[in-house]
Amino acid sequence: MSNPSIKSTFYALALAGILAASSAWAANATATAAGDARNPAQQSLPVTWKNVRTQSVAAGDVTFSYRELGQQNGGTPVILLAHLAAVLDNWDPRVVDGLAAKHHVIAFDNRGVGSSTGKPADTIEQMADDAIRFIRAKGFKQVDLFGFSMGGMISQEIVLKEPQLVRRMILAGTGPAGGDGISAVAGVANQDLIRAKLTGQDPKQYLFFTRSPNGIEAGKAFLGRLQERTDDRDAEIAIWTYVSQLQALSAWGQKRPADLSVIKQPVLVVNGDDDRMVPARNSLDLAKRLPNAQLVIYPDAGHGGIFQYHKDFVPKALAFLSD
């Protein structure tokens, strides 16, 4: 299998069973934790990422699912764009709630992802077009973008396509088109997903965190936080959506580099120093090529550095967005 697209598809199909097993593990954990999740007493709880209702908005032939917090804060809305294979429930509650304490925050499922309808896009450019459709369907004239991993790649395409739509950007655990190692994401995921299956762990423990004592503990804490929401959880990623996303990442990694000097917006670039999925040298490259960038690299941290260091990242993100 010398064709990269065929390889990506093969990896995705081979890993589908592992992902399904991981989803089943999460579902069992959720069911166990749920208890009396529909207790009327919970209706009086403050609205947080744990209990905010899932909504939908139609845009042409797609109905996008989304969750929205912090509307009372006003200001420029912050749009969250997620990582490979992610749905709404993959966002860290501490990060979302931390941002929503001061800002209007919206996370959504792109076309064909989670509970959103439509055929999934198989290029980053198409994902950016759909994100722009969602933003406009919500009636926003200008937004801040917070893109993690694949979401950071989508964010770059959005600002290149529609620069007037974007005020500021946070790019975490991501890299530029043609970035070093990005086209190999499928292989890295393959290795760690199989390792997780053999050890009975969630794949994100390996994919997002280092194997140091601190990294392992941070991974366990993060996975626990992802299970805090016990009601109205999102649909899991579909097999063919995952295939499409792997194809998009492979193409992005082989794409001719863009001229990032035209992006004049302030950008906060963040990563862990030991990111195996999108190596941190890509973040260094972004920070050098973006004319108005700040760079934060967390020590002893992997792809999920913003989740491991959420107590430090959230204040930095709030300060950046408020400038």
C-alpha positions in Angstrom: 0.0 0.0 0.0 2.2 2.8 -1.3 -0.7 5.3 -1.8 -1.0 7.5 1.3 -4.8 7.8 0.9 -5.2 4.1 0.8 -3.0 3.7 3.8 -5.1 6.3 5.7 -8.3 4.4 4.9 -6.8 1.1 5.9 -5.6 2.5 9.2 -9.0 4.0 9.8 -10.9 0.8 9.1 -8.4 -1.3 11.2 -8.7 1.1 14.1 -12.5 1.4 13.9 -13.0 -1.6 16.2 -10.6 -0.2 18.7 -12.3 3.2 18.7 -15.7 1.5 19.1 -14.3 -0.4 22.1 -13.0 2.8 23.5 -16.4 4.5 23.0 -18.1 1.5 24.7 -15.8 1.9 27.6 -16.7 5.5 27.9 -20.4 4.8 27.6 -20.2 2.2 30.4 -18.4 4.7 32.6 -21.0 7.3 31.8 -23.9 4.9 32.5 -22.3 3.9 35.8 -21.7 7.6 36.8 -25.1 8.8 35.7 -27.1 7.5 38.6 -30.2 9.7 38.9 -29.0 12.1 36.2 -32.5 13.3 35.5 -33.2 14.2 39.1 -35.4 17.4 38.9 -33.1 18.9 41.6 -30.4 19.2 39.0 -32.5 21.7 37.1 -31.5 24.4 39.6 -27.8 23.9 39.0 -25.7 26.7 37.3 -25.3 26.1 33.6 -21.9 24.7 32.8 -20.3 22.4 30.2 -21.6 19.5 32.3 -25.3 20.4 31.8 -25.7 23.0 29.1 -28.2 21.9 26.5 -27.3 20.8 23.0 -28.9 22.9 20.3 -29.0 22.8 16.5 -29.0 25.3 13.7 -29.7 24.7 10.0 -27.4 26.0 7.3 -28.4 24.9 3.8 -28.3 21.1 3.7 -26.6 20.7 7.1 -28.0 20.9 10.6 -25.2 21.7 13.0 -25.3 20.5 16.7 -23.7 22.9 19.1 -23.5 24.0 22.8 -23.3 27.6 23.9 -22.2 29.2 27.2 -21.4 32.7 28.5 -23.8 34.6 26.3 -24.3 37.1 29.2 -20.6 38.1 28.9 -21.2 39.7 25.4 -18.2 40.6 23.4 -16.7 38.7 20.5 -17.8 35.0 20.5 -15.2 32.3 20.8 -15.7 29.4 18.4 -14.1 26.1 19.4 -12.8 23.8 16.7 -12.0 20.3 17.8 -9.4 17.6 17.1 -9.4 14.4 15.0 -12.3 12.1 15.9 -13.7 14.5 18.5 -17.3 15.3 19.2 -18.7 17.8 21.7 -18.0 15.6 24.7 -14.3 15.6 24.0 -13.8 19.2 25.1 -12.3 19.5 28.6 -15.0 21.0 30.9 -12.3 23.0 32.9 -11.1 24.7 29.7 -14.6 25.5 28.3 -16.1 26.6 31.7 -12.9 28.6 32.3 -13.3 30.5 29.0 -17.1 30.9 29.4 -16.6 32.6 32.8 -15.5 35.7 30.9 -16.5 35.1 27.2 -19.3 33.9 25.0 -18.2 30.4 24.0 -19.6 28.1 21.3 -18.5 24.5 20.4 -20.0 22.7 17.5 -19.9 19.5 15.5 -18.9 20.0 11.9 -20.7 18.4 9.0 -21.2 14.7 9.5 -19.5 14.8 12.9 -21.3 13.6 16.1 -24.9 14.7 16.0 -24.5 17.1 13.0 -26.0 15.9 9.7 -24.5 15.7 6.2 -21.7 13.8 4.5 -18.4 14.4 6.4 -15.8 16.6 4.6 -12.5 15.0 3.6 -10.4 18.1 3.3 -9.4 20.8 5.8 -10.5 23.4 3.3 -14.1 21.9 3.2 -14.2 21.8 7.0 -13.3 25.4 7.0 -16.0 26.3 4.6 -18.5 24.4 6.8 -17.3 26.2 9.9 -17.8 29.5 8.2 -21.4 28.4 7.3 -22.0 27.6 10.9 -20.7 30.9 12.1 -22.8 32.8 9.6 -25.9 30.7 10.5 -25.4 31.8 14.1 -25.5 35.4 12.8 -21.9 36.3 14.0 -20.1 39.1 12.1 -16.8 38.5 13.8 -15.4 35.8 16.0 -12.4 34.6 17.9 -11.2 31.1 17.0 -9.8 28.4 19.4 -8.6 25.5 17.3 -7.1 22.4 18.9 -5.1 20.0 16.7 -7.1 19.5 13.5 -9.2 22.4 14.6 -6.1 24.6 14.5 -5.6 23.7 10.9 -9.3 24.5 10.1 -8.8 27.8 11.9 -5.9 28.7 9.7 -8.0 28.0 6.6 -10.8 30.1 7.9 -8.7 33.2 8.5 -7.0 32.8 5.1 -10.4 32.5 3.4 -12.3 35.2 5.4 -9.8 37.4 7.3 -12.4 40.0 8.2 -14.4 37.3 10.1 -11.6 36.6 12.6 -10.4 38.9 15.4 -8.0 36.7 17.3 -6.9 33.0 17.2 -5.7 30.4 19.7 -3.9 27.5 17.9 -3.1 24.6 20.2 -1.4 21.3 19.4 -1.4 22.1 15.7 0.8 23.0 12.8 0.9 24.6 9.3 0.0 23.0 6.0 2.9 20.8 4.9 4.1 20.7 8.5 6.7 18.2 9.6 5.1 14.9 10.7 1.5 15.9 10.1 0.9 13.5 7.2 2.0 10.6 9.6 -0.7 11.2 12.2 -2.5 8.0 11.1 0.6 5.9 11.8 1.1 7.5 15.3 -2.6 7.0 16.1 -2.4 3.4 14.9 0.4 2.6 17.2 -1.1 4.2 20.3 -4.6 2.9 19.7 -3.4 -0.6 19.5 -1.2 -0.1 22.6 -4.3 1.2 24.5 -6.4 -1.7 23.4 -3.7 -4.2 24.6 -3.4 -2.4 28.0 -7.2 -1.8 28.5 -6.8 2.0 28.6 -8.4 4.9 26.8 -6.3 5.8 23.7 -6.1 9.4 24.7 -4.0 8.4 27.6 -1.2 7.6 25.1 -2.1 10.0 22.3 -2.4 13.2 24.5 -0.1 12.7 27.4 3.5 11.7 28.2 4.4 8.5 30.0 6.0 10.3 32.9 4.3 10.1 36.3 3.0 13.6 35.9 1.7 12.9 32.3 0.0 9.6 33.4 -1.8 11.3 36.3 -2.8 14.3 34.1 -4.3 11.9 31.6 -6.3 10.0 34.2 -7.7 13.3 35.5 -8.5 14.6 32.0 -10.4 11.3 31.2 -12.3 11.6 34.4 -13.4 15.2 33.5 -14.7 14.0 30.1 -17.1 11.8 31.9 -18.6 14.5 34.1 -21.5 15.1 31.7 -23.9 12.2 32.2 -27.0 13.3 30.3 -27.6 14.5 26.7 -24.2 13.2 25.5 -23.2 13.6 21.9 -23.2 10.8 19.3 -19.8 9.1 18.8 -17.7 9.6 15.8 -18.8 7.5 12.8 -16.3 5.2 11.1 -16.4 6.9 7.7 -16.2 10.3 9.3 -12.9 9.2 10.9 -11.7 7.9 7.5 -12.5 11.2 5.9 -10.7 13.1 8.6 -7.6 11.0 8.3 -7.6 11.6 4.5 -7.9 15.4 5.2 -5.0 15.3 7.6 -2.8 13.3 5.2 -3.5 15.8 2.4 -2.9 18.8 4.7 0.5 17.4 5.7 1.5 17.1 2.0 0.0 20.5 1.0 2.3 23.3 -0.2 2.9 25.7 2.7 0.7 28.8 2.9 2.0 32.4 3.2 1.1 32.9 6.9 2.6 36.4 6.9 -0.7 37.7 5.5 -2.4 36.7 8.8 -2.2 40.0 10.8 -4.5 38.9 13.7 -3.0 38.2 17.1 -2.4 34.5 17.6 -1.6 32.5 20.7 0.3 29.3 19.8 0.4 26.6 22.5 1.7 23.1 22.7 3.4 20.5 24.9 7.1 19.9 24.4 6.6 16.2 23.7 3.7 16.2 21.3 3.9 12.9 19.3 0.8 13.6 17.1 1.8 17.1 15.9 5.4 17.6 16.9 6.1 20.8 18.8 8.5 22.0 16.1 5.3 22.8 14.1 4.2 25.2 16.8 7.7 26.9 16.7 7.3 27.2 12.9 3.9 28.7 13.3 5.1 31.3 15.9 8.0 32.3 13.5 5.8 32.6 10.4 2.8 34.4 12.0 3.7 38.1 12.3 1.7 38.7 15.5 2.2 35.5 17.5 2.8 34.6 21.1 4.2 31.1 22.0 3.6 28.9 25.0 5.3 25.5 25.3 4.5 23.4 28.3 7.2 21.1 29.8 6.7 17.3 30.2 3.5 17.6 28.1 2.1 16.0 25.0 -0.6 16.8 22.5 -3.0 17.5 25.3 -0.8 20.1 27.0 -3.6 22.6 27.3 -5.6 20.1 29.2 -2.7 18.9 31.4 -1.9 22.6 32.2 -5.5 23.9 32.2 -4.9 25.9 35.4 -2.2 27.9 33.6 -3.6 27.8 30.1 -7.1 29.2 30.9 -5.8 32.5 32.5 -3.3 33.0 29.6 -6.1 32.4 27.1 -8.4 34.8 29.0 -5.8 37.5 29.0 -5.0 37.0 25.4 -8.7 37.2 24.3 -9.3 40.2 26.5 -6.5 42.4 25.1 
